[in-house]
């Protein structure tokens, strides 16, 4: 491909990722429904944005800015009509160690680098491969995130401001110890009260924004009673001025692993959320590559305004769909409504108690976990249960990206093990045909046909070799390969090794039914080349059986005495040139008899 062609191809890929006029066709049909849905999502998203901003370590304003800027950019450039983006609990889990190690500027740099990675994934068209993620990995990952978010809220819910630890669970444990030494009932009462109001209210009136009502009630309570609740603090009025002062080229190498983790998480969560939105709606299908492109741009732009890395949010997306959203206008309205709140109500937001936001997130974690789905997966198969529990444990104890990598790795190993077990080497009987019973008994004694069924690849090759090389007391082995589904280099090498071992023991090997695709790899690796030159590779099994019958009948009558057997028994063996050595009885000399294949139209009895 020339440079000009490569440039045109790259330009075409970028063009396919850009917004289309058709994206807004649905908005023109029902704008009122989208506007109402967007306002509903904004009410739900406000406490979440504040809480996730505080949890990330950059403050409530960073959460609001992220919801506004990233939400608007992802709405316009994303590949889903119903997706709502912003700060999420899963993302804050990744960001907490980053801010501890590199500070606020490190988080902003990680967001930009993650945006570049996401755009690269979109241009490479890798979004479609997320559908291959195993369900146990996704469910274990989601349940683990819920536990980690809950642990993150424990210090705020207990009213402990100076808990320490390298891991989230260590910080939560330290907060619990400090609370036990000096308990403060007010924060935990507020957190539990807000969470209970959200969970119970959602069952009573699903359409009412109980999260906002709970936060408002807690704020009023903190204002009129001297219970000493910690607050968010004063927020600057308006959206921060764009700035690139955080960029540091020298820090790229150190921050790249964290950026890769953020990009991986953003891709996973966004595409999973878009899939959920498709399932909840009618005739909606997201474009996974455009969704990655939109999330990449959102993460490029948000840090310029002081925002944290963002991704699509399943909870807010679900609210958007249930509120009647039809197009991108709803998610764009959500972002604009939050921008108005930042401009008009910034001072009021600063009075919200941190314990109330902790209660909002505690209720959110409860909603994230579907106990029925987890129990069903755990009971389905032992392998699924192992992957589920392992992914969950690694998520809680270590980190999210390691958990996904470990879960996928174990799932692949278990899948390969299951596929390898489907590979079979099965002996099949020879048909009597037109031969007499005595002749058929003679053939059955010295000819054996094996059918290879399933994949012949690295995971199944060793078992195949063990089974095939245990064959004894035969003179001809027919390997029927028409049902072999796939052959890789390891399987081809093992096949060649098995053929060579059988031939060294004096057993003649015939191959039949090799598929064209398998023929190519066998020829490339030089497997069974001598068999091809000797005419012992056949297009179908009947031809191979005819050759084998003629071969055995000819050699069993060409010399007196017992017929030859496999190595380790009295008898001789076949050579690659078609000559068979017969071990003579006592007092006789060994003799050789050349074998000629049957002429067209001849029957095996013509050679008897």
Secondary structure as UniProt FT lines:
FT   HELIX           3..17
FT   HELIX           21..24
FT   HELIX           25..29
FT   HELIX           31..56
FT   HELIX           60..77
FT   STRAND          85..86
FT   HELIX           89..123
FT   TURN            124..125
FT   HELIX           127..132
FT   HELIX           135..158
FT   HELIX           168..181
FT   HELIX           185..204
FT   TURN            206..207
FT   HELIX           210..224
FT   TURN            245..246
FT   HELIX           249..251
FT   HELIX           252..280
FT   HELIX           288..302
FT   HELIX           303..305
FT   STRAND          311..312
FT   HELIX           314..322
FT   TURN            323..324
FT   HELIX           328..349
FT   TURN            350..351
FT   HELIX           354..368
FT   HELIX           371..380
FT   HELIX           382..397
FT   HELIX           400..422
FT   STRAND          424..428
FT   TURN            433..434
FT   HELIX           437..446
FT   STRAND          447..456
FT   HELIX           458..468
FT   TURN            469..470
FT   STRAND          476..480
FT   TURN            482..483
FT   STRAND          484..487
FT   HELIX           489..504
FT   TURN            505..506
FT   STRAND          508..512
FT   HELIX           516..524
FT   TURN            525..528
FT   HELIX           529..533
FT   TURN            534..535
FT   STRAND          537..538
FT   HELIX           541..557
FT   TURN            567..568
FT   TURN            576..577
FT   STRAND          579..582
FT   TURN            586..587
FT   STRAND          591..594
FT   TURN            600..601
FT   HELIX           604..607
//
